[in-house]
Amino acid sequence: MSNDMKSRILGLARKAKISEMEQTLQSAGVHWIECRYPSGDTPLHVAAQSGNIPVLRYLSEVCNSETNHVDITNLAGKTALHEACQNSQPEAVAYLLSKGANARAIKQADWTPLMLACTKTGKKALACCQLLLENGGSALLRDKNKDGWNSIHVAVREGDTSIVKLLLEADPDCKEVTMRSNNGRTPLHTAALHGCTEVVKQLLNISAVDLNSKDSCGATPVHDAVRSGNVETFTTLVTAGANLSLLNKEGYGVHHMAAQAGQCQMLETLSGLIKSDDGLGSFKTTPLHCAVRAGQIKSVETLLAMGADPTKLDSWGRSCHDILPERNTPEIKSMLDNFQQR
C-alpha cells in the first residue's frame, strides 16, 4: 500500500468519514491495521484520541477480523486505550474496555492508561479514572513506571483533588499512597514540590503518611515546598508539624535551599520561624555561599539585607568573594564589594 493511500485512510478516520474509509479499504484490499502514521498510530488510535465512537465501532466490529486488535500498539507501545485516557475521552475508554482492552497495558517508560488519565484534570479525566478502576480495581495502583511512580504520584502532581480522592478511596490499606519512587520520593513530596496545597491537606489526613519522610537525597516534603517557593504549601506543612531543623544529605537546611533556589519570599518567611542555619551546610557552607554559587542575585540581596555575613569562611577557608569566579556575576560582586566597604 502506498504512503498516500495510508495517509488518506488515516485522514478519513480522523474526520470520521466511515463510508469513504470503508470504500477506500475495500478498493485497496487492505485491513486498517496496515495503515499507520510514522508514529505507528493506526486508525484505532486516531479514533480513540478524538473519542469518535462510530469509528471505533466500525474498526472493532464491522471491519475487524477474527483477531481482536483492540490492544494494537504504536511505536511508543501505546494502545488505543492509552490514547483515550491521555486525551480524557471517557466514552472511548468505556467502549474500549467493553471490547476487552487491557487496563494494565504498559507503554514505553512503563506508563499505564490510569497513569496517563491522571496527567489530566477535570470531570472527563475523573470519569476515565473511575472507569479504569471499576474495570481493574486497586491492582492498577500497584503498577509503577520506570521512575517508580504509581498513579497516585502522577495525580498529586496535577492537583485535582477529586481524582486524588478517588485514588485514595481505592487504596484503603494506604500501601500505595506511601509508596516510594526509585529515588525515595512519596506522593507527599511530589504534591509539596508542585505547590498543590489542597492535595497536601488530603494526604496529611492519612495517618500512614510520614510528614518528615526523607527521599534518597535527604529531602523532606517541607524542603520541597521551600525550594518551590510555595508559602501556602509550606505553611500547611509547618502547621501540621513539619520539622524545619532537618538537613538533607549535603547538610543543607531550609535557609540554604531557599537561597539556592532564589526564593526570597521564602527566606523572609523562614526568618520569622527558625534561626538561619549558617555553618550547618556541607563544608560549613552558609546560605549566602549557596546563593552566590547559584548566581541568585535577589537571594544575595535579601540575605545581605537580613544581616548575612559574606566574610564567613567555609571548610576550605573561602568567603563568598572567593567563590565569585565560579559564577562571574558582576551584580553579586558589586553587592559584596559594597558590603566590605562599609
TORTI-726172 format. One line per 8 residues: number of its first residue (from 1); their letters; for each residue x, y, z of N, C-alpha, C. Coordinates in pm, whole numbers, plus 50000, padded with zeros to 5 digits. Layout:
N
NUM> A> X,Y,Z,X,Y,Z,X,Y,Z; ...
//
This chain:
342
1> MSNDMKSR> 50084,49881,50000,50000,50000,50000,50088,50125,50000; 50055,50222,49917,50135,50344,49909,50115,50429,50032; 50212,50516,50057,50201,50607,50172,50083,50702,50154; 50056,50740,50030,49943,50830,50004,49811,50763,50042; 49803,50633,50012,49680,50559,50045,49665,50548,50197; 49776,50520,50267,49772,50512,50412,49727,50645,50472; 49785,50753,50420,49751,50886,50473,49604,50919,50448; 49554,50876,50332,49413,50903,50300,49321,50830,50398
9> ILGLARKA> 49350,50703,50423,49266,50623,50513,49272,50679,50656; 49390,50715,50701,49406,50772,50835,49333,50906,50846; 49341,50985,50738,49271,51112,50737,49120,51096,50744; 49068,50995,50674,48924,50968,50677,48880,50922,50816; 48968,50845,50881,48937,50802,51018,48933,50922,51111; 49026,51014,51094,49030,51132,51178,48906,51220,51156; 48858,51226,51033,48741,51308,51000,48610,51233,51018; 48619,51105,51061,48501,51021,51085,48418,51000,50960
17> KISEMEQT> 48483,50992,50844,48413,50964,50719,48416,50813,50694; 48326,50744,50763,48330,50599,50766,48301,50537,50629; 48202,50588,50560,48167,50530,50429,48282,50539,50332; 48346,50656,50326,48459,50673,50236,48577,50586,50278; 48597,50575,50408,48705,50491,50458,48681,50345,50422; 48557,50301,50437,48522,50163,50405,48545,50135,50256; 48501,50227,50170,48520,50211,50026,48668,50207,49990; 48746,50295,50052,48889,50302,50023,48960,50174,50067
25> LQSAGVHW> 48924,50123,50183,48985,49999,50232,48950,49882,50141; 48826,49876,50099,48782,49767,50013,48848,49772,49877; 48857,49894,49822,48918,49907,49689,49067,49876,49693; 49131,49907,49806,49273,49880,49820,49299,49735,49861; 49194,49668,49911,49207,49530,49953,49298,49512,50073; 49289,49605,50169,49377,49601,50287,49294,49608,50414; 49358,49569,50524,49297,49582,50656,49348,49711,50719; 49267,49772,50803,49305,49902,50861,49432,49896,50946
33> IECRYPSG> 49466,49777,50999,49587,49770,51082,49713,49793,51001; 49702,49787,50869,49819,49812,50784,49842,49960,50760; 49747,50043,50803,49757,50188,50783,49812,50252,50910; 49929,50311,50899,49992,50371,51017,50060,50502,50981; 50055,50596,51076,50138,50715,51068,50282,50675,51101; 50379,50762,51073,50519,50732,51112,50533,50699,51262; 50443,50753,51343,50445,50725,51487,50396,50585,51519; 50338,50518,51418,50281,50386,51439,50133,50390,51474
41> DTPLHVAA> 50076,50511,51484,49933,50523,51514,49849,50463,51401; 49750,50384,51438,49655,50326,51343,49526,50406,51346; 49431,50376,51257,49302,50443,51264,49234,50427,51401; 49260,50313,51468,49202,50292,51601,49258,50393,51701; 49389,50418,51694,49450,50519,51782,49391,50657,51754; 49378,50687,51625,49326,50818,51584,49185,50840,51637; 49101,50738,51624,48963,50749,51670,48957,50762,51822; 49045,50691,51891,49046,50698,52038,49088,50836,52087
49> QSGNIPVL> 49181,50897,52017,49230,51030,52057,49117,51132,52057; 49029,51123,51960,48920,51220,51950,48789,51169,52011; 48792,51044,52060,48672,50989,52122,48561,50960,52024; 48598,50924,51902,48497,50900,51798,48446,50756,51806; 48332,50739,51871,48277,50606,51894,48234,50537,51764; 48167,50606,51669,48128,50537,51545,48248,50477,51471; 48360,50548,51468,48478,50495,51400,48536,50379,51479; 48542,50392,51611,48590,50282,51694,48505,50157,51672
57> RYLSEVCN> 48373,50177,51667,48282,50064,51650,48302,50001,51511; 48315,50083,51410,48336,50030,51275,48465,49948,51268; 48573,50002,51325,48703,49935,51317,48706,49805,51397; 48638,49804,51512,48647,49687,51600,48537,49584,51577; 48425,49626,51516,48314,49533,51498,48287,49501,51352; 48272,49603,51270,48235,49581,51130,48354,49537,51047; 48468,49606,51071,48584,49587,50984,48687,49493,51045; 48660,49436,51160,48761,49356,51229,48766,49214,51174
65> SETNHVDI> 48883,49155,51186,48900,49014,51150,48870,48930,51273; 48896,48802,51267,48871,48716,51382,48961,48753,51500; 49076,48814,51470,49168,48856,51575,49122,48988,51636; 49127,48997,51767,49089,49121,51836,49211,49214,51838; 49199,49326,51769,49311,49419,51758,49299,49538,51853; 49214,49525,51955,49187,49640,52042,49313,49687,52115; 49409,49597,52135,49532,49634,52207,49651,49652,52114; 49626,49676,51988,49736,49701,51893,49812,49826,51938
73> TNLAGKTA> 49945,49823,51926,50027,49933,51979,50094,50013,51868; 50126,50139,51901,50207,50220,51810,50355,50203,51846; 50441,50283,51789,50585,50266,51812,50625,50297,51955; 50544,50374,52026,50571,50405,52167,50509,50302,52260; 50448,50199,52203,50385,50097,52285,50248,50136,52337; 50191,50244,52285,50060,50291,52333,49948,50221,52259; 49848,50180,52335,49727,50124,52277,49624,50236,52258; 49513,50200,52195,49406,50298,52180,49354,50343,52317
81> LHEACQNS> 49357,50252,52415,49311,50287,52550,49404,50391,52612; 49534,50377,52591,49628,50481,52637,49589,50617,52578; 49561,50617,52448,49529,50743,52380,49399,50804,52434; 49299,50721,52452,49172,50771,52503,49187,50831,52642; 49268,50765,52726,49289,50814,52862,49370,50944,52862; 49474,50949,52780,49559,51068,52777,49483,51190,52724; 49381,51165,52644,49303,51275,52587,49168,51294,52656; 49153,51229,52773,49030,51244,52853,48904,51220,52770
89> QPEAVAYL> 48895,51101,52716,48780,51061,52635,48709,50944,52704; 48624,50972,52805,48562,50864,52882,48474,50770,52801; 48402,50823,52700,48316,50736,52620,48401,50634,52545; 48515,50680,52494,48604,50589,52423,48666,50488,52519; 48700,50534,52640,48755,50443,52740,48655,50333,52772; 48529,50371,52794,48426,50274,52826,48408,50175,52712; 48406,50225,52590,48386,50137,52475,48503,50039,52460; 48625,50088,52468,48742,50001,52450,48751,49895,52560
97> LSKGANAR> 48718,49933,52682,48717,49836,52791,48611,49728,52767; 48498,49769,52711,48392,49672,52682,48434,49573,52574; 48532,49613,52494,48584,49526,52388,48706,49448,52433; 48736,49454,52562,48844,49373,52615,48979,49441,52622; 48984,49573,52608,49113,49643,52617,49178,49618,52753; 49308,49604,52753,49384,49575,52874,49404,49703,52955; 49341,49709,53072,49351,49829,53156,49491,49845,53216; 49572,49740,53213,49708,49747,53269,49815,49742,53160
105> AIKQADWT> 49774,49772,53038,49871,49774,52928,49980,49875,52959; 50103,49842,52922,50217,49928,52954,50282,49979,52825; 50296,50109,52815,50367,50168,52701,50512,50189,52739; 50590,50248,52648,50730,50279,52679,50737,50365,52805; 50843,50343,52883,50863,50409,53012,50765,50356,53116; 50695,50247,53082,50609,50175,53177,50490,50256,53227; 50431,50337,53139,50312,50414,53177,50187,50336,53140; 50093,50330,53234,49966,50261,53213,49857,50361,53173
113> PLMLACTK> 49743,50310,53125,49631,50402,53094,49590,50488,53214; 49588,50429,53334,49548,50507,53452,49648,50620,53479; 49774,50593,53466,49875,50699,53486,49851,50814,53389; 49824,50780,53262,49801,50884,53162,49671,50960,53191; 49569,50890,53237,49444,50958,53274,49468,51056,53388; 49559,51021,53478,49589,51105,53594,49674,51228,53560; 49726,51234,53438,49801,51353,53398,49707,51468,53362; 49579,51441,53354,49479,51542,53319,49394,51576,53441
121> TGKKALAC> 49319,51683,53430,49230,51725,53538,49090,51749,53483; 48993,51757,53573,48857,51786,53531,48766,51664,53532; 48639,51687,53500,48537,51583,53511,48561,51468,53414; 48605,51498,53294,48627,51390,53197,48745,51302,53239; 48849,51364,53290,48964,51286,53338,48922,51199,53456; 48841,51255,53545,48790,51180,53660,48708,51060,53613; 48624,51082,53512,48542,50973,53460,48628,50861,53402; 48736,50898,53334,48827,50797,53279,48888,50714,53392
129> CQLLLENG> 48930,50781,53498,48990,50710,53612,48889,50617,53677; 48766,50663,53691,48661,50580,53752,48637,50454,53670; 48630,50468,53539,48606,50354,53451,48719,50252,53461; 48840,50301,53464,48956,50211,53473,48958,50135,53605; 48932,50205,53715,48932,50141,53846,48817,50041,53860; 48702,50072,53800,48590,49978,53802,48626,49851,53726; 48710,49867,53623,48748,49751,53542,48863,49671,53603; 48964,49743,53652,49085,49675,53700,49105,49674,53850
137> GSALLRDK> 49026,49751,53922,49037,49753,54067,49164,49817,54119; 49189,49800,54247,49303,49864,54314,49437,49811,54263; 49435,49698,54192,49560,49645,54137,49626,49745,54043; 49547,49832,53982,49601,49933,53891,49694,50030,53963; 49669,50049,54092,49751,50143,54169,49889,50086,54200; 49905,49956,54188,50033,49894,54219,50133,49904,54105; 50083,49937,53987,50172,49949,53872,50263,50070,53886; 50390,50053,53850,50488,50162,53858,50547,50189,53720
145> NKDGWNSI> 50581,50316,53694,50654,50345,53571,50804,50330,53594; 50883,50366,53497,51028,50342,53506,51093,50421,53619; 51028,50528,53662,51083,50609,53773,51031,50563,53909; 50949,50458,53908,50894,50408,54034,50770,50483,54080; 50714,50566,53993,50592,50639,54026,50471,50550,54002; 50373,50557,54093,50243,50496,54065,50145,50606,54026; 50020,50569,54006,49922,50668,53959,49895,50777,54061; 49911,50746,54189,49890,50849,54292,49998,50957,54281
153> HVAVREGD> 50123,50917,54258,50230,51014,54237,50193,51111,54123; 50141,51052,54015,50106,51134,53898,49991,51228,53930; 49889,51176,53993,49769,51257,54022,49797,51372,54117; 49878,51348,54220,49902,51456,54317,49982,51569,54254; 50062,51536,54153,50138,51641,54083,50046,51737,54010; 49936,51684,53956,49844,51767,53879,49749,51846,53969; 49724,51795,54090,49648,51874,54188,49497,51867,54180; 49443,51770,54107,49297,51756,54101,49252,51677,54224
161> TSIVKLLL> 49190,51744,54319,49154,51679,54445,49049,51569,54427; 48965,51583,54327,48862,51479,54304,48927,51349,54258; 49024,51361,54169,49093,51241,54121,49176,51180,54233; 49242,51264,54310,49322,51214,54423,49231,51142,54522; 49117,51200,54551,49021,51138,54644,48978,51000,54594; 48951,50990,54465,48911,50863,54405,49020,50757,54423; 49144,50795,54397,49255,50701,54409,49278,50660,54554; 49267,50755,54644,49286,50724,54786,49179,50629,54837
169> EADPDCKE> 49057,50646,54789,48949,50555,54828,48972,50415,54776; 49046,50404,54666,49078,50272,54608,49199,50209,54677; 49257,50282,54772,49376,50235,54844,49350,50236,54994; 49252,50157,55040,49213,50163,55183,49323,50122,55279; 49417,50040,55233,49525,49996,55322,49643,50094,55323; 49632,50200,55242,49735,50306,55236,49873,50253,55193; 49874,50144,55118,50002,50090,55072,50059,50171,54957; 49971,50220,54870,50019,50289,54751,50046,50437,54777
177> VTMRSNNG> 49970,50499,54868,49991,50641,54898,50122,50663,54971; 50178,50558,55030,50307,50570,55098,50419,50507,55015; 50388,50463,54895,50488,50400,54808,50595,50502,54768; 50719,50458,54771,50830,50545,54734,50872,50521,54588; 50910,50627,54522,50962,50615,54386,51104,50561,54393; 51167,50548,54277,51303,50494,54274,51403,50579,54351; 51376,50709,54362,51464,50796,54441,51405,50830,54577; 51316,50742,54622,51267,50751,54759,51160,50855,54786
185> RTPLHTAA> 51100,50908,54680,51003,51015,54700,50860,50960,54712; 50786,51017,54806,50647,50979,54829,50554,51076,54756; 50427,51042,54743,50332,51137,54685,50330,51272,54758; 50354,51272,54891,50356,51399,54963,50471,51487,54917; 50586,51428,54889,50698,51505,54833,50654,51573,54702; 50590,51494,54617,50551,51545,54485,50450,51658,54497; 50350,51639,54581,50248,51743,54599,50308,51871,54656; 50401,51856,54749,50465,51973,54811,50552,52047,54710
193> LHGCTEVV> 50626,51973,54629,50714,52036,54529,50634,52117,54428; 50517,52068,54392,50436,52135,54289,50335,52232,54348; 50343,52254,54478,50257,52356,54539,50110,52322,54538; 50077,52194,54542,49936,52152,54541,49886,52145,54685; 49855,52260,54741,49825,52270,54884,49704,52187,54925; 49597,52190,54845,49477,52116,54883,49503,51965,54882; 49586,51921,54790,49622,51779,54786,49709,51745,54907; 49799,51836,54943,49882,51816,55063,49792,51795,55183
201> KQLLNISA> 49688,51875,55194,49595,51862,55306,49527,51725,55304; 49490,51678,55184,49428,51545,55173,49522,51436,55226; 49648,51446,55185,49746,51344,55223,49776,51349,55373; 49777,51469,55429,49807,51483,55572,49696,51426,55660; 49578,51403,55602,49468,51343,55678,49484,51192,55691; 49587,51136,55625,49610,50992,55630,49720,50964,55731; 49688,50889,55833,49783,50868,55943,49910,50797,55897; 49901,50717,55792,50019,50641,55745,50120,50729,55673
209> VDLNSKDS> 50080,50849,55634,50170,50939,55560,50269,51003,55657; 50397,50989,55627,50505,51043,55711,50537,51186,55668; 50505,51280,55754,50523,51422,55725,50669,51459,55702; 50761,51389,55770,50903,51422,55762,50985,51316,55689; 50919,51241,55603,50987,51137,55527,51096,51196,55439; 51213,51130,55435,51324,51178,55353,51338,51093,55226; 51366,51160,55114,51394,51086,54992,51541,51046,54989; 51588,50992,54877,51725,50942,54872,51829,51052,54883
217> CGATPVHD> 51788,51177,54862,51879,51291,54880,51865,51356,55017; 51778,51298,55097,51756,51351,55231,51656,51465,55237; 51587,51490,55127,51489,51600,55124,51356,51554,55180; 51293,51640,55257,51161,51613,55312,51058,51693,55231; 50929,51665,55249,50827,51743,55179,50837,51894,55204; 50870,51934,55328,50879,52077,55354,51000,52137,55283; 51107,52059,55264,51220,52106,55184,51174,52136,55042; 51089,52048,54988,51040,52067,54852,50953,52192,54842
225> AVRSGNVE> 50872,52216,54944,50789,52336,54945,50875,52462,54948; 50985,52455,55022,51078,52568,55030,51142,52593,54893; 51189,52487,54831,51256,52502,54701,51161,52554,54594; 51034,52516,54601,50938,52563,54501,50883,52701,54534; 50906,52745,54657,50865,52880,54694,50718,52898,54720; 50647,52787,54743,50503,52799,54769,50480,52817,54919; 50455,52939,54959,50442,52972,55101,50318,52906,55162; 50209,52899,55085,50087,52838,55137,50108,52690,55168
233> TFTTLVTA> 50172,52620,55076,50202,52478,55098,50297,52461,55216; 50399,52546,55219,50496,52544,55329,50427,52564,55463; 50340,52663,55470,50269,52693,55595,50180,52576,55638; 50116,52513,55541,50032,52396,55571,50114,52285,55634; 50232,52260,55579,50319,52154,55632,50372,52189,55771; 50410,52315,55788,50463,52358,55918,50355,52349,56025; 50234,52393,55990,50123,52386,56083,50093,52242,56125; 50116,52149,56031,50092,52007,56060,50205,51945,56141
241> GANLSLLN> 50314,52021,56160,50423,51970,56243,50551,51934,56171; 50569,51983,56048,50692,51953,55974,50813,52004,56051; 50919,51925,56052,51042,51958,56124,51133,52044,56034; 51148,52171,56071,51230,52263,55991,51378,52250,56019; 51415,52170,56116,51557,52156,56152,51628,52044,56078; 51555,51964,56004,51616,51852,55934,51702,51901,55817; 51813,51830,55794,51906,51864,55686,51901,51754,55580; 51933,51793,55456,51944,51690,55352,52083,51627,55356
249> KEGYGVHH> 52114,51540,55260,52240,51467,55266,52362,51555,55242; 52341,51673,55184,52450,51769,55167,52472,51849,55295; 52384,51829,55390,52392,51906,55513,52325,52041,55501; 52245,52059,55397,52175,52186,55377,52041,52186,55450; 52008,52301,55508,51880,52320,55573,51788,52407,55489; 51677,52446,55546,51576,52519,55469,51627,52654,55419; 51712,52723,55497,51764,52852,55451,51855,52834,55329; 51941,52732,55333,52028,52703,55219,51946,52678,55093
257> MAAQAGQC> 51840,52596,55109,51759,52559,54993,51686,52678,54933; 51632,52763,55020,51561,52882,54972,51658,52976,54901; 51778,52992,54957,51878,53080,54897,51923,53027,54762; 51947,52898,54755,51995,52834,54633,51891,52842,54521; 51764,52834,54559,51656,52835,54460,51607,52976,54427; 51661,53078,54493,51620,53215,54466,51483,53249,54520; 51443,53182,54627,51310,53204,54684,51317,53307,54798; 51313,53434,54759,51331,53543,54856,51215,53555,54954
265> QMLETLSG> 51093,53539,54905,50978,53545,54996,50988,53433,55100; 51037,53319,55056,51052,53208,55150,51160,53238,55253; 51269,53302,55211,51373,53341,55306,51317,53434,55413; 51233,53527,55371,51173,53619,55467,51076,53546,55560; 51002,53451,55506,50910,53372,55588,50987,53290,55691; 51096,53231,55647,51177,53147,55736,51240,53228,55849; 51274,53353,55819,51344,53434,55919,51262,53453,56045; 51130,53446,56031,51045,53462,56148,51011,53332,56219
273> LIKSDDGL> 51062,53220,56164,51027,53089,56220,51144,53013,56280; 51259,53028,56221,51373,52946,56263,51502,53023,56239; 51599,53007,56326,51727,53074,56314,51799,53027,56189; 51863,53121,56120,51937,53086,55999,52042,52981,56029; 52050,52881,55941,52141,52769,55965,52279,52794,55903; 52334,52912,55927,52472,52941,55884,52566,52837,55943; 52655,52787,55859,52757,52697,55908,52712,52552,55919; 52581,52525,55903,52534,52388,55913,52546,52314,55780
281> GSFKTTPL> 52572,52388,55672,52581,52325,55542,52703,52237,55529; 52707,52161,55422,52823,52078,55397,52945,52167,55386; 53052,52129,55452,53178,52205,55450,53158,52348,55499; 53069,52364,55599,53041,52494,55661,52990,52597,55560; 52923,52548,55459,52866,52639,55359,52748,52714,55418; 52745,52845,55402,52633,52925,55453,52528,52942,55343; 52406,52982,55379,52306,53011,55277,52355,53115,55175; 52434,53213,55223,52486,53315,55131,52584,53252,55033
289> HCAVRAGQ> 52668,53159,55079,52755,53086,54986,52670,53021,54876; 52561,52958,54919,52474,52888,54823,52415,52985,54720; 52372,53099,54768,52311,53197,54678,52414,53251,54579; 52535,53279,54627,52641,53331,54540,52679,53226,54436; 52698,53103,54483,52739,52996,54391,52632,52971,54285; 52505,52985,54323,52396,52961,54227,52366,53083,54141; 52433,53195,54168,52411,53316,54090,52275,53379,54115; 52221,53358,54235,52088,53410,54269,52101,53552,54325
297> IKSVETLL> 52092,53649,54237,52115,53789,54272,52017,53837,54380; 51890,53807,54363,51789,53852,54459,51809,53786,54595; 51850,53659,54594,51875,53592,54722,51991,53658,54796; 52097,53690,54722,52212,53757,54784,52169,53891,54843; 52092,53966,54766,52045,54096,54813,51960,54081,54939; 51870,53983,54939,51782,53960,55054,51861,53918,55177; 51954,53826,55159,52032,53775,55272,52120,53884,55333; 52181,53965,55248,52263,54075,55300,52177,54174,55378
305> AMGADPTK> 52057,54201,55327,51967,54292,55397,51922,54234,55530; 51923,54102,55540,51882,54035,55664,51999,54015,55760; 52118,54063,55718,52232,54059,55807,52332,53946,55785; 52322,53876,55672,52417,53768,55644,52558,53826,55628; 52656,53752,55674,52796,53797,55673,52872,53728,55559; 52909,53803,55453,52978,53742,55339,53125,53709,55367; 53174,53750,55484,53315,53719,55516,53329,53583,55585; 53220,53519,55619,53229,53388,55682,53295,53289,55586
313> LDSWGRSC> 53374,53200,55643,53453,53107,55562,53394,52966,55567; 53406,52896,55453,53366,52755,55452,53484,52669,55496; 53474,52539,55483,53579,52449,55532,53711,52466,55458; 53707,52522,55340,53830,52547,55264,53884,52688,55287; 53820,52759,55379,53864,52894,55408,53821,52996,55305; 53715,52967,55233,53670,53058,55127,53552,53143,55174; 53560,53270,55145,53447,53359,55170,53360,53361,55045; 53250,53434,55052,53163,53445,54934,53237,53513,54818
321> HDILPERN> 53325,53607,54850,53406,53672,54747,53492,53570,54674; 53544,53475,54749,53637,53378,54691,53571,53284,54590; 53441,53261,54608,53374,53169,54515,53304,53242,54400; 53318,53374,54395,53256,53451,54287,53299,53407,54148; 53429,53376,54124,53469,53336,53989,53393,53217,53934; 53333,53135,54023,53256,53019,53977,53134,53063,53897; 53083,53183,53926,52963,53229,53857,52987,53353,53771; 53090,53431,53806,53121,53554,53732,52996,53641,53717
329> TPEIKSML> 52936,53676,53831,52815,53759,53831,52849,53899,53881; 52859,53998,53789,52900,54134,53828,52810,54197,53934; 52679,54171,53924,52586,54231,54020,52614,54183,54161; 52642,54055,54175,52671,54000,54307,52805,54052,54358; 52903,54060,54270,53034,54113,54310,53020,54255,54363; 52937,54335,54295,52916,54473,54338,52853,54478,54477; 52755,54391,54503,52690,54390,54635,52789,54350,54744; 52873,54251,54716,52971,54206,54816,53079,54312,54838
337> DNFQQR> 53119,54380,54730,53219,54487,54742,53164,54600,54829; 53038,54635,54807,52976,54742,54884,52969,54705,55032; 52946,54578,55061,52940,54532,55200,53075,54550,55268; 53183,54514,55196,53316,54521,55254,53360,54666,55276; 53303,54758,55198,53342,54898,55209,53270,54970,55322; 53177,54902,55388,53104,54967,55498,53195,54995,55617
//
